[in-house]
Amino acid sequence: MSTRAALIRRAKRNYFIGIRTPWTLDDEQVWDATHRVGTWSFVAAGILMIVAAFLGSPGVWAMFLGIAVAVVVPIVYSCVEWRRLHPQGRPGDTPR
């Protein structure tokens, strides 16, 4: 894994860098789990885009697919993980 991909995994919860969804900003555990998944999602998308660069015209669609995967997977995962940890709450609610 590249150094840059590993850097996002170690980012602490903040409002400036990282995967900033309401769910990741609300819970440190969700932040960490989402960034672990996001790291692999970004790496997989990067590999797919490198391969797609050699495919010519059909590769453009593969590049779009790679970008979509890199964006959608961490967002959906952060929501699912937050709901798993907070089944009755909404982001910003105080823990019970």
N, CA, C and O atoms as a printed pandas DataFrame, in Angstrom:
     atom_number atom_name residue_name chain_id  residue_number  x_coord  y_coord  z_coord
0              1         N          MET        A               1    0.841   -1.168    0.000
1              2        CA          MET        A               1    0.000    0.000    0.000
2              3         C          MET        A               1    0.886    1.231    0.000
3              4         O          MET        A               1    1.932    1.264    0.648
4              5         N          SER        A               2    0.452    2.235   -0.733
5              6        CA          SER        A               2    1.272    3.433   -0.854
6              7         C          SER        A               2    1.256    4.235    0.448
7              8         O          SER        A               2    0.395    4.043    1.307
8              9         N          THR        A               3    2.217    5.125    0.566
9             10        CA          THR        A               3    2.325    5.951    1.759
10            11         C          THR        A               3    1.137    6.891    1.876
11            12         O          THR        A               3    0.621    7.102    2.973
12            13         N          ARG        A               4    0.696    7.459    0.757
13            14        CA          ARG        A               4   -0.439    8.395    0.806
14            15         C          ARG        A               4   -1.713    7.690    1.233
15            16         O          ARG        A               4   -2.496    8.244    2.003
16            17         N          ALA        A               5   -1.932    6.487    0.749
17            18        CA          ALA        A               5   -3.124    5.738    1.153
18            19         C          ALA        A               5   -3.077    5.446    2.642
19            20         O          ALA        A               5   -4.107    5.486    3.315
20            21         N          ALA        A               6   -1.900    5.155    3.159
21            22        CA          ALA        A               6   -1.766    4.874    4.586
22            23         C          ALA        A               6   -1.989    6.141    5.418
23            24         O          ALA        A               6   -2.415    6.053    6.569
24            25         N          LEU        A               7   -1.707    7.310    4.853
25            26        CA          LEU        A               7   -1.889    8.555    5.593
26            27         C          LEU        A               7   -3.354    8.833    5.890
27            28         O          LEU        A               7   -3.679    9.288    6.987
28            29         N          ILE        A               8   -4.234    8.575    4.954
29            30        CA          ILE        A               8   -5.653    8.834    5.209
30            31         C          ILE        A               8   -6.172    7.902    6.293
31            32         O          ILE        A               8   -7.061    8.274    7.059
32            33         N          ARG        A               9   -5.634    6.715    6.361
33            34        CA          ARG        A               9   -6.065    5.755    7.379
34            35         C          ARG        A               9   -5.719    6.252    8.776
35            36         O          ARG        A               9   -6.449    5.971    9.727
36            37         N          ARG        A              10   -4.625    6.981    8.914
37            38        CA          ARG        A              10   -4.190    7.440   10.234
38            39         C          ARG        A              10   -4.697    8.828   10.599
39            40         O          ARG        A              10   -4.401    9.318   11.689
40            41         N          ALA        A              11   -5.449    9.469    9.721
41            42        CA          ALA        A              11   -5.945   10.822    9.993
42            43         C          ALA        A              11   -6.893   10.801   11.196
43            44         O          ALA        A              11   -7.747    9.922   11.317
44            45         N          LYS        A              12   -6.729   11.756   12.052
45            46        CA          LYS        A              12   -7.623   11.893   13.203
46            47         C          LYS        A              12   -8.875   12.644   12.761
47            48         O          LYS        A              12   -8.854   13.385   11.778
48            49         N          ARG        A              13   -9.957   12.443   13.494
49            50        CA          ARG        A              13  -11.236   13.066   13.143
50            51         C          ARG        A              13  -11.102   14.585   13.138
51            52         O          ARG        A              13  -10.656   15.182   14.118
52            53         N          ASN        A              14  -11.497   15.210   12.009
53            54        CA          ASN        A              14  -11.406   16.650   11.857
54            55         C          ASN        A              14  -12.368   17.109   10.769
55            56         O          ASN        A              14  -12.995   16.282   10.108
56            57         N          TYR        A              15  -12.488   18.415   10.576
57            58        CA          TYR        A              15  -13.408   18.962    9.594
58            59         C          TYR        A              15  -12.714   19.383    8.296
59            60         O          TYR        A              15  -13.356   19.999    7.445
60            61         N          PHE        A              16  -11.434   19.073    8.116
61            62        CA          PHE        A              16  -10.697   19.576    6.969
62            63         C          PHE        A              16  -10.249   18.505    5.990
63            64         O          PHE        A              16  -10.309   18.728    4.781
64            65         N          ILE        A              17   -9.803   17.352    6.469
65            66        CA          ILE        A              17   -9.340   16.296    5.566
66            67         C          ILE        A              17  -10.008   14.981    5.933
67            68         O          ILE        A              17  -10.483   14.795    7.053
68            69         N          GLY        A              18  -10.033   14.081    4.974
69            70        CA          GLY        A              18  -10.589   12.760    5.231
70            71         C          GLY        A              18  -11.980   12.606    4.649
71            72         O          GLY        A              18  -12.460   13.463    3.907
72            73         N          ILE        A              19  -12.610   11.515    4.994
73            74        CA          ILE        A              19  -13.962   11.206    4.546
74            75         C          ILE        A              19  -14.902   11.814    5.576
75            76         O          ILE        A              19  -15.132   11.240    6.640
76            77         N          ARG        A              20  -15.442   12.984    5.246
77            78        CA          ARG        A              20  -16.220   13.756    6.212
78            79         C          ARG        A              20  -17.718   13.625    5.906
79            80         O          ARG        A              20  -18.271   14.385    5.111
80            81         N          THR        A              21  -18.340   12.676    6.535
81            82        CA          THR        A              21  -19.788   12.531    6.464
82            83         C          THR        A              21  -20.333   12.850    7.846
83            84         O          THR        A              21  -19.568   12.889    8.810
84            85         N          PRO        A              22  -21.636   13.080    7.968
85            86        CA          PRO        A              22  -22.175   13.333    9.313
86            87         C          PRO        A              22  -21.875   12.188   10.278
87            88         O          PRO        A              22  -21.710   12.407   11.478
88            89         N          TRP        A              23  -21.807   10.983    9.755
89            90        CA          TRP        A              23  -21.607    9.805   10.604
90            91         C          TRP        A              23  -20.164    9.677   11.059
91            92         O          TRP        A              23  -19.916    9.314   12.209
92            93         N          THR        A              24  -19.199    9.968   10.177
93            94        CA          THR        A              24  -17.798    9.877   10.583
94            95         C          THR        A              24  -17.431   10.995   11.543
95            96         O          THR        A              24  -16.630   10.791   12.455
96            97         N          LEU        A              25  -18.008   12.175   11.346
97            98        CA          LEU        A              25  -17.703   13.293   12.231
98            99         C          LEU        A              25  -18.339   13.125   13.604
99           100         O          LEU        A              25  -17.892   13.736   14.575
100          101         N          ASP        A              26  -19.364   12.311   13.690
101          102        CA          ASP        A              26  -20.078   12.114   14.945
102          103         C          ASP        A              26  -19.423   11.081   15.860
103          104         O          ASP        A              26  -19.570   11.161   17.079
104          105         N          ASP        A              27  -18.707   10.119   15.294
105          106        CA          ASP        A              27  -18.224    8.993   16.091
106          107         C          ASP        A              27  -16.807    8.615   15.665
107          108         O          ASP        A              27  -16.550    8.346   14.492
108          109         N          GLU        A              28  -15.906    8.599   16.624
109          110        CA          GLU        A              28  -14.493    8.268   16.344
110          111         C          GLU        A              28  -14.333    6.849   15.798
111          112         O          GLU        A              28  -13.513    6.613   14.912
112          113         N          GLN        A              29  -15.105    5.918   16.319
113          114        CA          GLN        A              29  -15.022    4.527   15.866
114          115         C          GLN        A              29  -15.483    4.406   14.408
115          116         O          GLN        A              29  -14.883    3.669   13.626
116          117         N          VAL        A              30  -16.535    5.122   14.050
117          118        CA          VAL        A              30  -17.015    5.121   12.659
118          119         C          VAL        A              30  -15.983    5.792   11.761
119          120         O          VAL        A              30  -15.748    5.336   10.642
120          121         N          TRP        A              31  -15.363    6.868   12.240
121          122        CA          TRP        A              31  -14.315    7.550   11.469
122          123         C          TRP        A              31  -13.193    6.568   11.133
123          124         O          TRP        A              31  -12.786    6.459    9.977
124          125         N          ASP        A              32  -12.698    5.860   12.139
125          126        CA          ASP        A              32  -11.587    4.927   11.923
126          127         C          ASP        A              32  -11.969    3.797   10.974
127          128         O          ASP        A              32  -11.209    3.466   10.064
128          129         N          ALA        A              33  -13.150    3.200   11.181
129          130        CA          ALA        A              33  -13.589    2.087   10.334
130          131         C          ALA        A              33  -13.805    2.547    8.893
131          132         O          ALA        A              33  -13.424    1.847    7.955
132          133         N          THR        A              34  -14.409    3.707    8.715
133          134        CA          THR        A              34  -14.649    4.224    7.366
134          135         C          THR        A              34  -13.345    4.515    6.651
135          136         O          THR        A              34  -13.237    4.269    5.450
136          137         N          HIS        A              35  -12.364    5.028    7.349
137          138        CA          HIS        A              35  -11.085    5.327    6.704
138          139         C          HIS        A              35  -10.295    4.057    6.375
139          140         O          HIS        A              35   -9.512    4.047    5.425
140          141         N          ARG        A              36  -10.492    2.993    7.148
141          142        CA          ARG        A              36   -9.880    1.714    6.769
142          143         C          ARG        A              36  -10.487    1.224    5.453
143          144         O          ARG        A              36   -9.764    0.826    4.540
144          145         N          VAL        A              37  -11.813    1.256    5.363
145          146        CA          VAL        A              37  -12.491    0.820    4.134
146          147         C          VAL        A              37  -12.165    1.778    2.985
147          148         O          VAL        A              37  -11.918    1.344    1.860
148          149         N          GLY        A              38  -12.167    3.074    3.273
149          150        CA          GLY        A              38  -11.868    4.069    2.245
150          151         C          GLY        A              38  -10.473    3.925    1.669
151          152         O          GLY        A              38  -10.267    4.140    0.474
152          153         N          THR        A              39   -9.511    3.563    2.509
153          154        CA          THR        A              39   -8.146    3.355    2.029
154          155         C          THR        A              39   -8.121    2.276    0.958
155          156         O          THR        A              39   -7.539    2.471   -0.110
156          157         N          TRP        A              40   -8.747    1.144    1.237
157          158        CA          TRP        A              40   -8.769    0.052    0.259
158          159         C          TRP        A              40   -9.605    0.411   -0.958
159          160         O          TRP        A              40   -9.280    0.000   -2.072
160          161         N          SER        A              41  -10.663    1.162   -0.765
161          162        CA          SER        A              41  -11.508    1.602   -1.875
162          163         C          SER        A              41  -10.722    2.507   -2.818
163          164         O          SER        A              41  -10.807    2.354   -4.037
164          165         N          PHE        A              42   -9.962    3.443   -2.270
165          166        CA          PHE        A              42   -9.170    4.356   -3.097
166          167         C          PHE        A              42   -8.055    3.619   -3.826
167          168         O          PHE        A              42   -7.775    3.909   -4.989
168          169         N          VAL        A              43   -7.423    2.677   -3.156
169          170        CA          VAL        A              43   -6.349    1.901   -3.790
170          171         C          VAL        A              43   -6.909    1.050   -4.932
171          172         O          VAL        A              43   -6.329    1.001   -6.017
172          173         N          ALA        A              44   -8.037    0.381   -4.683
173          174        CA          ALA        A              44   -8.658   -0.440   -5.732
174          175         C          ALA        A              44   -9.079    0.415   -6.917
175          176         O          ALA        A              44   -8.889    0.017   -8.066
176          177         N          ALA        A              45   -9.649    1.585   -6.651
177          178        CA          ALA        A              45  -10.057    2.482   -7.733
178          179         C          ALA        A              45   -8.839    2.961   -8.520
179          180         O          ALA        A              45   -8.899    3.067   -9.745
180          181         N          GLY        A              46   -7.754    3.246   -7.841
181          182        CA          GLY        A              46   -6.529    3.676   -8.523
182          183         C          GLY        A              46   -5.974    2.595   -9.434
183          184         O          GLY        A              46   -5.558    2.875  -10.558
184          185         N          ILE        A              47   -5.967    1.361   -8.948
185          186        CA          ILE        A              47   -5.487    0.236   -9.775
186          187         C          ILE        A              47   -6.393    0.057  -10.976
187          188         O          ILE        A              47   -5.908   -0.145  -12.090
188          189         N          LEU        A              48   -7.715    0.129  -10.769
189          190        CA          LEU        A              48   -8.661    0.011  -11.874
190          191         C          LEU        A              48   -8.439    1.111  -12.903
191          192         O          LEU        A              48   -8.509    0.848  -14.103
192          193         N          MET        A              49   -8.177    2.327  -12.465
193          194        CA          MET        A              49   -7.959    3.430  -13.402
194          195         C          MET        A              49   -6.648    3.280  -14.161
195          196         O          MET        A              49   -6.572    3.653  -15.331
196          197         N          ILE        A              50   -5.627    2.747  -13.527
197          198        CA          ILE        A              50   -4.361    2.502  -14.241
198          199         C          ILE        A              50   -4.577    1.471  -15.335
199          200         O          ILE        A              50   -4.125    1.661  -16.464
200          201         N          VAL        A              51   -5.265    0.383  -15.012
201          202        CA          VAL        A              51   -5.556   -0.650  -16.013
202          203         C          VAL        A              51   -6.436   -0.072  -17.119
203          204         O          VAL        A              51   -6.214   -0.346  -18.298
204          205         N          ALA        A              52   -7.435    0.729  -16.742
205          206        CA          ALA        A              52   -8.361    1.312  -17.715
206          207         C          ALA        A              52   -7.656    2.252  -18.681
207          208         O          ALA        A              52   -8.100    2.423  -19.816
208          209         N          ALA        A              53   -6.574    2.855  -18.245
209          210        CA          ALA        A              53   -5.838    3.772  -19.126
210          211         C          ALA        A              53   -5.296    3.054  -20.358
211          212         O          ALA        A              53   -5.068    3.685  -21.390
212          213         N          PHE        A              54   -5.089    1.758  -20.262
213          214        CA          PHE        A              54   -4.561    0.987  -21.386
214          215         C          PHE        A              54   -5.661    0.361  -22.243
215          216         O          PHE        A              54   -5.356   -0.293  -23.241
216          217         N          LEU        A              55   -6.918    0.544  -21.881
217          218        CA          LEU        A              55   -8.018   -0.079  -22.606
218          219         C          LEU        A              55   -8.577    0.786  -23.730
219          220         O          LEU        A              55   -9.425    0.333  -24.498
220          221         N          GLY        A              56   -8.119    2.000  -23.828
221          222        CA          GLY        A              56   -8.628    2.882  -24.865
222          223         C          GLY        A              56   -9.980    3.450  -24.500
223          224         O          GLY        A              56  -10.234    3.799  -23.348
224          225         N          SER        A              57  -10.846    3.539  -25.498
225          226        CA          SER        A              57  -12.157    4.157  -25.314
226          227         C          SER        A              57  -13.015    3.467  -24.246
227          228         O          SER        A              57  -13.616    4.169  -23.433
228          229         N          PRO        A              58  -13.104    2.134  -24.203
229          230        CA          PRO        A              58  -13.904    1.512  -23.133
230          231         C          PRO        A              58  -13.330    1.769  -21.731
231          232         O          PRO        A              58  -14.040    1.669  -20.731
232          233         N          GLY        A              59  -12.068    2.093  -21.680
233          234        CA          GLY        A              59  -11.427    2.349  -20.396
234          235         C          GLY        A              59  -11.952    3.587  -19.698
235          236         O          GLY        A              59  -11.846    3.713  -18.478
236          237         N          VAL        A              60  -12.522    4.508  -20.478
237          238        CA          VAL        A              60  -13.077    5.720  -19.877
238          239         C          VAL        A              60  -14.207    5.348  -18.921
239          240         O          VAL        A              60  -14.308    5.902  -17.826
240          241         N          TRP        A              61  -15.050    4.415  -19.335
241          242        CA          TRP        A              61  -16.143    3.975  -18.468
242          243         C          TRP        A              61  -15.614    3.245  -17.234
243          244         O          TRP        A              61  -16.187    3.355  -16.150
244          245         N          ALA        A              62  -14.545    2.517  -17.398
245          246        CA          ALA        A              62  -13.942    1.844  -16.246
246          247         C          ALA        A              62  -13.367    2.871  -15.267
247          248         O          ALA        A              62  -13.408    2.667  -14.054
248          249         N          MET        A              63  -12.833    3.972  -15.796
249          250        CA          MET        A              63  -12.329    5.030  -14.921
250          251         C          MET        A              63  -13.466    5.668  -14.133
251          252         O          MET        A              63  -13.337    5.918  -12.934
252          253         N          PHE        A              64  -14.574    5.930  -14.809
253          254        CA          PHE        A              64  -15.732    6.475  -14.098
254          255         C          PHE        A              64  -16.232    5.512  -13.034
255          256         O          PHE        A              64  -16.627    5.933  -11.947
256          257         N          LEU        A              65  -16.217    4.241  -13.339
257          258        CA          LEU        A              65  -16.622    3.225  -12.371
258          259         C          LEU        A              65  -15.682    3.246  -11.159
259          260         O          LEU        A              65  -16.133    3.154  -10.017
260          261         N          GLY        A              66  -14.388    3.365  -11.411
261          262        CA          GLY        A              66  -13.413    3.427  -10.321
262          263         C          GLY        A              66  -13.641    4.628   -9.420
263          264         O          GLY        A              66  -13.562    4.517   -8.197
264          265         N          ILE        A              67  -13.923    5.775  -10.023
265          266        CA          ILE        A              67  -14.192    6.979   -9.231
266          267         C          ILE        A              67  -15.473    6.796   -8.416
267          268         O          ILE        A              67  -15.522    7.148   -7.238
268          269         N          ALA        A              68  -16.506    6.243   -9.053
269          270        CA          ALA        A              68  -17.779    6.027   -8.359
270          271         C          ALA        A              68  -17.602    5.091   -7.167
271          272         O          ALA        A              68  -18.153    5.335   -6.093
272          273         N          VAL        A              69  -16.839    4.028   -7.357
273          274        CA          VAL        A              69  -16.595    3.082   -6.262
274          275         C          VAL        A              69  -15.844    3.771   -5.127
275          276         O          VAL        A              69  -16.187    3.599   -3.957
276          277         N          ALA        A              70  -14.828    4.545   -5.469
277          278        CA          ALA        A              70  -14.025    5.215   -4.447
278          279         C          ALA        A              70  -14.841    6.227   -3.657
279          280         O          ALA        A              70  -14.538    6.491   -2.493
280          281         N          VAL        A              71  -15.869    6.794   -4.271
281          282        CA          VAL        A              71  -16.687    7.796   -3.591
282          283         C          VAL        A              71  -17.847    7.152   -2.826
283          284         O          VAL        A              71  -18.083    7.485   -1.664
284          285         N          VAL        A              72  -18.560    6.246   -3.460
285          286        CA          VAL        A              72  -19.797    5.710   -2.892
286          287         C          VAL        A              72  -19.546    4.707   -1.766
287          288         O          VAL        A              72  -20.242    4.741   -0.751
288          289         N          VAL        A              73  -18.585    3.834   -1.922
289          290        CA          VAL        A              73  -18.357    2.779   -0.920
290          291         C          VAL        A              73  -18.079    3.355    0.473
291          292         O          VAL        A              73  -18.723    2.913    1.425
292          293         N          PRO        A              74  -17.166    4.308    0.651
293          294        CA          PRO        A              74  -16.940    4.830    2.007
294          295         C          PRO        A              74  -18.146    5.580    2.578
295          296         O          PRO        A              74  -18.398    5.515    3.781
296          297         N          ILE        A              75  -18.887    6.286    1.733
297          298        CA          ILE        A              75  -20.051    7.022    2.226
298          299         C          ILE        A              75  -21.112    6.051    2.735
299          300         O          ILE        A              75  -21.632    6.213    3.839
300          301         N          VAL        A              76  -21.426    5.055    1.935
301          302        CA          VAL        A              76  -22.431    4.068    2.346
302          303         C          VAL        A              76  -21.954    3.301    3.574
303          304         O          VAL        A              76  -22.728    3.047    4.497
304          305         N          TYR        A              77  -20.673    2.933    3.577
305          306        CA          TYR        A              77  -20.142    2.187    4.721
306          307         C          TYR        A              77  -20.230    3.007    6.005
307          308         O          TYR        A              77  -20.562    2.463    7.059
308          309         N          SER        A              78  -19.940    4.297    5.934
309          310        CA          SER        A              78  -19.992    5.117    7.148
310          311         C          SER        A              78  -21.414    5.175    7.700
311          312         O          SER        A              78  -21.605    5.144    8.916
312          313         N          CYS        A              79  -22.405    5.257    6.828
313          314        CA          CYS        A              79  -23.800    5.265    7.275
314          315         C          CYS        A              79  -24.181    3.924    7.908
315          316         O          CYS        A              79  -24.794    3.884    8.975
316          317         N          VAL        A              80  -23.819    2.845    7.249
317          318        CA          VAL        A              80  -24.145    1.510    7.759
318          319         C          VAL        A              80  -23.457    1.260    9.103
319          320         O          VAL        A              80  -24.078    0.747   10.033
320          321         N          GLU        A              81  -22.206    1.615    9.201
321          322        CA          GLU        A              81  -21.457    1.409   10.449
322          323         C          GLU        A              81  -22.037    2.256   11.583
323          324         O          GLU        A              81  -22.165    1.778   12.710
324          325         N          TRP        A              82  -22.388    3.511   11.290
325          326        CA          TRP        A              82  -22.965    4.370   12.319
326          327         C          TRP        A              82  -24.301    3.810   12.794
327          328         O          TRP        A              82  -24.577    3.796   13.993
328          329         N          ARG        A              83  -25.131    3.348   11.860
329          330        CA          ARG        A              83  -26.434    2.775   12.222
330          331         C          ARG        A              83  -26.264    1.502   13.052
331          332         O          ARG        A              83  -27.076    1.213   13.931
332          333         N          ARG        A              84  -25.207    0.746   12.766
333          334        CA          ARG        A              84  -24.947   -0.468   13.543
334          335         C          ARG        A              84  -24.596   -0.113   14.990
335          336         O          ARG        A              84  -25.019   -0.792   15.926
336          337         N          LEU        A              85  -23.823    0.952   15.158
337          338        CA          LEU        A              85  -23.406    1.358   16.503
338          339         C          LEU        A              85  -24.458    2.186   17.230
339          340         O          LEU        A              85  -24.499    2.184   18.461
340          341         N          HIS        A              86  -25.306    2.890   16.493
341          342        CA          HIS        A              86  -26.324    3.777   17.070
342          343         C          HIS        A              86  -27.688    3.454   16.457
343          344         O          HIS        A              86  -28.195    4.246   15.662
344          345         N          PRO        A              87  -28.285    2.335   16.794
345          346        CA          PRO        A              87  -29.520    1.915   16.120
346          347         C          PRO        A              87  -30.709    2.846   16.333
347          348         O          PRO        A              87  -31.612    2.870   15.497
348          349         N          GLN        A              88  -30.741    3.610   17.418
349          350        CA          GLN        A              88  -31.891    4.472   17.696
350          351         C          GLN        A              88  -31.608    5.956   17.525
351          352         O          GLN        A              88  -32.501    6.775   17.743
352          353         N          GLY        A              89  -30.403    6.320   17.146
353          354        CA          GLY        A              89  -30.045    7.738   17.157
354          355         C          GLY        A              89  -29.915    8.371   15.794
355          356         O          GLY        A              89  -30.079    7.728   14.758
356          357         N          ARG        A              90  -29.611    9.676   15.832
357          358        CA          ARG        A              90  -29.305   10.454   14.638
358          359         C          ARG        A              90  -27.946   11.110   14.875
359          360         O          ARG        A              90  -27.570   11.348   16.023
360          361         N          PRO        A              91  -27.201   11.408   13.797
361          362        CA          PRO        A              91  -25.907   12.073   13.997
362          363         C          PRO        A              91  -26.068   13.328   14.827
363          364         O          PRO        A              91  -26.976   14.124   14.587
364          365         N          GLY        A              92  -25.207   13.509   15.787
365          366        CA          GLY        A              92  -25.251   14.654   16.666
366          367         C          GLY        A              92  -25.958   14.389   17.981
367          368         O          GLY        A              92  -25.840   15.181   18.916
368          369         N          ASP        A              93  -26.697   13.278   18.070
369          370        CA          ASP        A              93  -27.361   12.923   19.323
370          371         C          ASP        A              93  -26.296   12.582   20.371
371          372         O          ASP        A              93  -25.229   12.062   20.045
372          373         N          THR        A              94  -26.601   12.876   21.604
373          374        CA          THR        A              94  -25.663   12.531   22.674
374          375         C          THR        A              94  -25.793   11.046   22.993
375          376         O          THR        A              94  -26.898   10.505   22.945
376          377         N          PRO        A              95  -24.695   10.380   23.316
377          378        CA          PRO        A              95  -24.753    8.948   23.650
378          379         C          PRO        A              95  -25.616    8.721   24.891
379          380         O          PRO        A              95  -25.696    9.565   25.784
380          381         N          ARG        A              96  -26.244    7.578   24.915
381          382        CA          ARG        A              96  -27.095    7.218   26.055
382          383         C          ARG        A              96  -26.359    6.395   27.059
383          384         O          ARG        A              96  -26.929    6.009   28.079
